[in-house]
Amino acid sequence: MRIAVNALPLMQDSAANTGNVPFELMSRLCSLHPDAEFIFIAGKPWEPRPALPPNCEIAVLKPFAGGGIGQYFWRRFQWNRLLKKYKTDRLLCIDDVLPFPAEVQAHLLLTRKTSLPDRPSTSEYIRRFRSVNVFSEFMKEQIGGRYGGLEQKFNMLVPGVSEIFMPLNWEERELVKQEFAGGMEYFIAVGEIHPDNNIIPLLKAFSMLKKRLRSNIKLVLAGDLTPEGEEIAEALQTYKFREDVIWLQEVEEENLAKLIGGAYALVHAAGADGLAVPVLQAQRCQVPAVVLFAGASTEAGKDAALNAVPGDVTDLSEKMSALYKDELLRSRLLDHISRVPSWDDAAGQLGQAITA
C-alpha cells in the first residue's frame, strides 16, 4: 500500500510551538506499518531530523512559480499529478484540505488549529474524506459546526505525549530551577508568541499576582516569536516585571521536558486550542496546570487543572495565586492526574482508520 502525506506540518514542527505532534504521529505510524510505503510530499528539499523510518520517501514538489498563483497551481494541478504519478492508494492530509482524485481514499488529520484554510476547495473536498481524525470534542464541534455532514466521519484519537516528558525528583527540580530561573520557583507557559495564545492577558495576570503576593516567583515563556507577536515582544521590553519573565526561543524537546518538569505549575492561556499538548505534557511530568475554560484545555486538564474564565484577567491571576499559595490545593490537583499515554496509541488508531 502506498500512502501519500503532505509534509509541510512536519517541516514546521517544533517542541514548544506545535508539540511535534505531526512528526511524533507519522514516525510511529510508519514504524507500525512497515509493509506500507509512505510518500511525504514537500514543497522544497527537506531532510527530517530525526530521520523517518526506512519505508518513507521524500518527494519534492516545487511550485512552478512564486506567490499566490504558484500556490494555486501547486494545490490544484501539480499535487494531483504527483499523486497519480506515484499511484497513491491512500492520502493523509494533515491540518489542510488538499484536492485528490476520486479513486484515492483520503483521510484528514487535525491536530491543534481549529480553523482550516478558507478556500472553496476546503468545503468541496472535506466531505469526501473517508475519515476526519481529531483529538478533542472541541475540535469535532468546531469543524462539524462549520461544515456539516461530517458526523459519521469523525474518528476520535487518544492524545499522547512523548516519553521524554517525565516527573523530576526534588534534586532534579532544584537543578532545573537553578539553570533556567535563578533558583526560583516559576510558572511556565508553552507556545509561540502569538495573540492567539493570550500572552498579554497572561502578563497582566502575572503582574497582579506579583503585586498581590510580593513573591520572587518567575514566569517562563517557552516559544518562538511569530510576525503576529511583534507587538507582544515590544511590550515585554517595557513590562514592569520584565526581570521576572524568562523568554526562551528555539527550545529543544529535551530542555522543554526539563522546564515543564521543574515548574511549579503550567499556565495554558490559549483560547481555541484543538489539542492542549502542554497540559498533557505537564500531567506526564506530574505538574499541575491553570487553564482557560475554553478550547480543548478543560478536556485535557480534567480535575487536575484549575479553570479560569476566558477574558477575565483577574480570575486568571487569582487561580495562579491560589495554586501558588496553597500546597494542599496543588497536591489535590496532582492526585487527579491520570495516565497520559505515549503517541503509540493514537498512531495505532490512525493506522486502523487509514488501512481499513
C-alpha positions as CSV (number, residue, x, y, z in Angstrom):
1,M,0.0,0.0,0.0
2,R,1.3,3.4,-0.9
3,I,0.3,6.3,1.4
4,A,0.9,10.0,0.5
5,V,1.2,12.6,3.2
6,N,1.6,16.4,3.0
7,A,4.9,17.1,4.6
8,L,4.6,20.8,5.5
9,P,3.2,20.3,9.0
10,L,6.2,18.1,9.8
11,M,8.6,20.6,8.4
12,Q,7.1,23.3,10.6
13,D,7.1,21.2,13.7
14,S,8.9,22.3,16.9
15,A,8.8,21.1,20.5
16,A,7.4,24.3,22.1
17,N,5.3,25.7,19.2
18,T,3.5,22.6,18.0
19,G,4.4,19.9,20.4
20,N,6.0,17.9,17.5
21,V,2.6,16.3,17.1
22,P,2.7,15.6,13.3
23,F,6.2,14.2,13.4
24,E,5.6,12.0,16.5
25,L,2.5,10.5,14.9
26,M,4.0,10.0,11.5
27,S,7.2,8.4,12.6
28,R,5.2,5.9,14.8
29,L,2.6,5.3,12.1
30,C,5.3,4.4,9.6
31,S,7.0,2.1,12.1
32,L,3.7,0.4,12.9
33,H,3.1,-0.4,9.2
34,P,6.5,-1.5,7.7
35,D,4.8,-3.1,4.7
36,A,3.3,0.2,3.6
37,E,5.2,2.8,1.6
38,F,4.8,6.4,2.8
39,I,5.5,9.3,0.4
40,F,5.9,12.6,2.2
41,I,5.3,15.4,-0.3
42,A,7.3,18.6,0.4
43,G,7.3,21.9,-1.5
44,K,11.1,22.2,-1.1
45,P,14.0,20.0,-0.2
46,W,13.7,18.6,3.3
47,E,15.8,16.3,5.4
48,P,13.8,15.2,8.5
49,R,15.6,15.3,11.8
50,P,15.5,12.7,13.3
51,A,15.2,10.5,10.3
52,L,11.9,8.9,9.4
53,P,11.7,5.1,9.2
54,P,13.2,3.3,6.1
55,N,9.7,2.8,4.5
56,C,9.4,6.6,4.0
57,E,10.3,8.6,0.9
58,I,10.5,12.4,0.5
59,A,9.0,13.6,-2.8
60,V,9.9,17.3,-3.5
61,L,7.3,19.1,-5.5
62,K,8.3,22.7,-6.0
63,P,5.7,25.2,-7.1
64,F,6.4,26.2,-10.8
65,A,6.0,29.9,-9.8
66,G,6.1,32.0,-6.7
67,G,3.3,33.9,-4.9
68,G,-0.4,33.1,-4.8
69,I,-0.7,31.9,-8.4
70,G,2.2,29.4,-7.9
71,Q,0.5,28.0,-4.8
72,Y,-2.9,27.8,-6.5
73,F,-1.4,25.7,-9.4
74,W,0.6,23.6,-6.9
75,R,-2.5,22.7,-5.0
76,R,-4.9,22.2,-7.9
77,F,-2.8,20.7,-10.5
78,Q,0.8,19.8,-9.5
79,W,-0.4,18.0,-6.4
80,N,-2.9,15.8,-8.2
81,R,-0.4,14.9,-10.9
82,L,2.1,13.7,-8.3
83,L,-0.5,11.6,-6.6
84,K,-1.2,9.9,-9.9
85,K,2.5,9.5,-10.7
86,Y,3.1,7.6,-7.5
87,K,-0.1,5.6,-8.0
88,T,-1.2,6.5,-4.5
89,D,-3.6,4.2,-2.7
90,R,-4.3,6.4,0.3
91,L,-3.8,10.1,1.1
92,L,-3.4,11.6,4.6
93,C,-3.8,15.3,4.8
94,I,-2.6,16.9,8.0
95,D,-4.1,20.2,9.1
96,D,-5.1,21.1,5.5
97,V,-7.7,20.1,2.9
98,L,-5.9,19.3,-0.4
99,P,-7.6,18.0,-3.6
100,F,-7.4,14.4,-4.6
101,P,-8.5,12.1,-7.4
102,A,-11.8,10.3,-6.9
103,E,-10.1,6.9,-6.9
104,V,-7.8,7.8,-4.0
105,Q,-9.1,7.0,-0.5
106,A,-8.3,10.1,1.6
107,H,-8.2,10.8,5.3
108,L,-7.9,14.1,7.3
109,L,-5.9,14.6,10.5
110,L,-6.5,17.7,12.5
111,T,-4.1,18.5,15.4
112,R,-4.2,21.8,17.2
113,K,-5.6,24.6,14.9
114,T,-9.3,24.7,14.8
115,S,-9.5,26.8,11.6
116,L,-8.9,25.4,8.1
117,P,-7.8,27.5,5.1
118,D,-10.7,29.5,3.8
119,R,-10.7,28.2,0.3
120,P,-13.6,27.0,-2.0
121,S,-11.8,23.7,-2.2
122,T,-12.0,23.2,1.5
123,S,-15.8,23.0,1.6
124,E,-15.7,20.9,-1.7
125,Y,-13.2,18.2,-0.5
126,I,-13.7,17.9,3.2
127,R,-16.9,15.9,2.8
128,R,-15.1,13.5,0.5
129,F,-12.6,12.3,3.2
130,R,-13.2,8.8,4.4
131,S,-12.3,9.8,8.0
132,V,-11.7,13.1,9.9
133,N,-9.4,12.3,12.8
134,V,-9.4,14.7,15.8
135,F,-8.1,14.7,19.4
136,S,-10.9,16.6,21.2
137,E,-14.7,17.1,21.3
138,F,-13.9,20.8,20.9
139,M,-12.2,20.2,17.6
140,K,-15.1,18.0,16.5
141,E,-17.7,20.7,17.4
142,Q,-15.7,23.4,15.6
143,I,-15.2,21.6,12.3
144,G,-18.6,19.8,12.4
145,G,-20.4,23.0,13.1
146,R,-18.7,24.9,10.3
147,Y,-19.0,22.3,7.5
148,G,-21.8,19.9,8.5
149,G,-22.4,16.4,7.2
150,L,-19.3,15.0,8.9
151,E,-20.9,13.3,11.9
152,Q,-20.2,9.8,10.6
153,K,-16.7,10.6,9.5
154,F,-15.2,11.8,12.8
155,N,-12.7,9.4,14.5
156,M,-11.6,10.4,18.0
157,L,-7.9,9.8,18.7
158,V,-6.4,9.4,22.1
159,P,-3.9,12.3,22.7
160,G,-0.4,11.4,23.7
161,V,2.9,12.8,24.9
162,S,6.5,11.9,24.1
163,E,8.2,9.6,26.5
164,I,10.9,12.2,27.1
165,F,8.4,14.0,29.4
166,M,8.6,12.5,32.9
167,P,8.5,13.6,36.6
168,L,11.6,15.1,38.2
169,N,12.7,14.4,41.8
170,W,13.4,17.2,44.2
171,E,17.1,17.4,43.4
172,E,16.5,17.4,39.6
173,R,13.9,20.2,40.0
174,E,16.3,22.3,42.0
175,L,18.9,21.9,39.3
176,V,16.4,23.0,36.6
177,K,15.3,26.0,38.6
178,Q,19.0,27.0,39.1
179,E,19.7,26.6,35.4
180,F,16.8,28.5,34.0
181,A,15.2,30.6,36.8
182,G,18.0,31.7,39.1
183,G,16.9,29.0,41.6
184,M,13.4,30.5,41.9
185,E,10.0,28.8,41.5
186,Y,8.3,29.5,38.2
187,F,5.2,29.2,36.2
188,I,5.7,28.1,32.6
189,A,3.6,28.9,29.5
190,V,4.4,26.9,26.4
191,G,3.6,28.1,22.9
192,E,4.6,30.5,20.2
193,I,4.4,34.2,20.9
194,H,1.2,34.9,19.2
195,P,-2.0,36.8,20.1
196,D,-4.0,33.5,20.0
197,N,-2.0,32.3,23.0
198,N,-3.2,35.3,25.1
199,I,0.3,36.3,26.1
200,I,-0.7,39.9,27.0
201,P,-3.5,38.8,29.3
202,L,-1.1,36.3,30.9
203,L,1.4,39.0,31.6
204,K,-1.3,41.2,33.1
205,A,-2.4,38.3,35.3
206,F,1.2,37.7,36.4
207,S,1.6,41.4,37.2
208,M,-1.5,41.2,39.5
209,L,0.0,38.1,41.2
210,K,3.4,39.8,41.8
211,K,1.7,42.9,43.3
212,R,-0.6,40.8,45.5
213,L,1.9,38.2,46.8
214,R,5.2,40.2,46.6
215,S,6.8,36.9,45.6
216,N,10.1,36.1,43.8
217,I,8.3,33.6,41.5
218,K,9.2,33.8,37.8
219,L,7.3,33.3,34.6
220,V,8.9,31.3,31.8
221,L,7.7,31.7,28.3
222,A,8.8,28.9,26.1
223,G,8.0,29.6,22.4
224,D,9.2,31.3,19.3
225,L,8.3,34.8,18.1
226,T,5.8,35.0,15.2
227,P,5.2,38.0,12.9
228,E,1.8,38.4,14.6
229,G,3.6,38.6,18.0
230,E,5.9,41.5,17.3
231,E,3.8,43.9,19.5
232,I,3.9,41.4,22.4
233,A,7.7,41.3,22.1
234,E,7.8,45.1,22.2
235,A,5.5,45.2,25.2
236,L,7.8,42.9,27.1
237,Q,10.6,45.4,26.8
238,T,8.8,47.9,29.0
239,Y,6.9,45.4,31.1
240,K,7.1,46.3,34.8
241,F,8.2,42.8,35.9
242,R,10.3,42.0,32.8
243,E,13.2,40.9,35.1
244,D,10.9,38.1,36.3
245,V,9.9,36.9,32.8
246,I,12.3,34.5,31.1
247,W,11.6,34.1,27.4
248,L,13.2,31.1,25.8
249,Q,13.1,30.6,22.0
250,E,14.0,27.5,19.9
251,V,13.7,25.3,22.9
252,E,14.7,21.7,22.1
253,E,12.4,18.9,23.3
254,E,14.9,17.7,26.0
255,N,15.1,21.2,27.6
256,L,11.3,21.6,27.3
257,A,10.8,18.4,29.2
258,K,13.1,19.7,31.9
259,L,11.5,23.1,32.0
260,I,8.0,21.7,32.4
261,G,9.2,19.1,34.9
262,G,10.8,21.7,37.0
263,A,7.9,24.2,37.0
264,Y,5.7,24.9,40.0
265,A,2.7,24.9,37.6
266,L,1.9,25.3,33.9
267,V,-0.4,28.1,32.7
268,H,-2.1,27.4,29.4
269,A,-3.9,30.6,28.2
270,A,-4.6,29.6,24.6
271,G,-8.3,30.1,24.0
272,A,-9.1,27.9,21.0
273,D,-6.6,25.1,21.1
274,G,-7.9,21.9,19.4
275,L,-5.3,19.8,21.3
276,A,-3.8,21.2,24.6
277,V,-0.4,19.4,24.3
278,P,1.3,21.5,27.0
279,V,-1.3,20.5,29.6
280,L,-0.8,16.8,28.8
281,Q,3.0,17.2,28.9
282,A,2.6,18.8,32.4
283,Q,0.5,15.9,33.6
284,R,3.0,13.4,32.4
285,C,5.6,15.4,34.4
286,Q,3.3,15.5,37.5
287,V,2.9,19.3,37.3
288,P,-0.5,20.9,37.9
289,A,-2.0,23.5,35.5
290,V,-4.1,26.6,35.3
291,V,-6.1,26.6,32.0
292,L,-8.7,28.8,30.4
293,F,-12.2,27.3,30.4
294,A,-12.0,27.2,26.6
295,G,-10.9,25.0,23.7
296,A,-9.6,21.6,24.5
297,S,-7.8,22.7,27.6
298,T,-10.5,21.6,30.0
299,E,-10.7,18.2,28.3
300,A,-7.0,17.7,28.7
301,G,-6.8,19.2,32.3
302,K,-9.9,17.5,33.7
303,D,-9.8,17.6,37.5
304,A,-6.0,18.1,37.5
305,A,-6.2,21.7,36.5
306,L,-7.8,25.0,37.7
307,N,-10.1,26.6,35.2
308,A,-10.0,30.3,34.6
309,V,-12.7,32.3,33.0
310,P,-11.7,33.4,29.4
311,G,-11.2,37.1,29.0
312,D,-11.1,37.6,32.8
313,V,-7.5,38.6,33.7
314,T,-8.4,38.9,37.4
315,D,-9.8,35.4,37.6
316,L,-6.7,34.0,35.8
317,S,-4.4,35.8,38.3
318,E,-6.5,34.6,41.3
319,K,-6.3,31.0,40.1
320,M,-2.5,31.3,39.7
321,S,-2.2,32.9,43.1
322,A,-4.4,30.3,44.8
323,L,-2.3,27.5,43.3
324,Y,1.0,29.2,44.4
325,K,-0.2,29.9,47.9
326,D,-1.9,26.6,48.7
327,E,0.3,23.5,48.7
328,L,-2.7,21.3,49.7
329,L,-4.6,22.5,46.6
330,R,-1.5,21.7,44.5
331,S,-1.4,18.2,46.0
332,R,-5.1,17.6,45.4
333,L,-4.7,18.5,41.7
334,L,-1.7,16.2,41.4
335,D,-3.8,13.4,42.9
336,H,-6.2,13.8,40.0
337,I,-3.6,13.3,37.3
338,S,-4.4,10.2,35.3
339,R,-2.2,8.2,32.9
340,V,-1.1,10.1,29.8
341,P,-0.2,7.6,27.0
342,S,2.6,7.9,24.5
343,W,1.8,8.7,20.9
344,D,1.7,5.0,20.1
345,D,-2.0,4.7,20.9
346,A,-3.0,7.5,18.6
347,A,-0.7,6.2,15.8
348,G,-2.4,2.8,16.1
349,Q,-5.9,4.3,15.9
350,L,-4.9,6.4,12.9
351,G,-3.3,3.4,11.2
352,Q,-6.5,1.4,11.6
353,A,-8.6,4.2,10.0
354,I,-6.2,4.6,7.0
355,T,-5.6,1.0,6.2
356,A,-9.2,-0.3,6.7
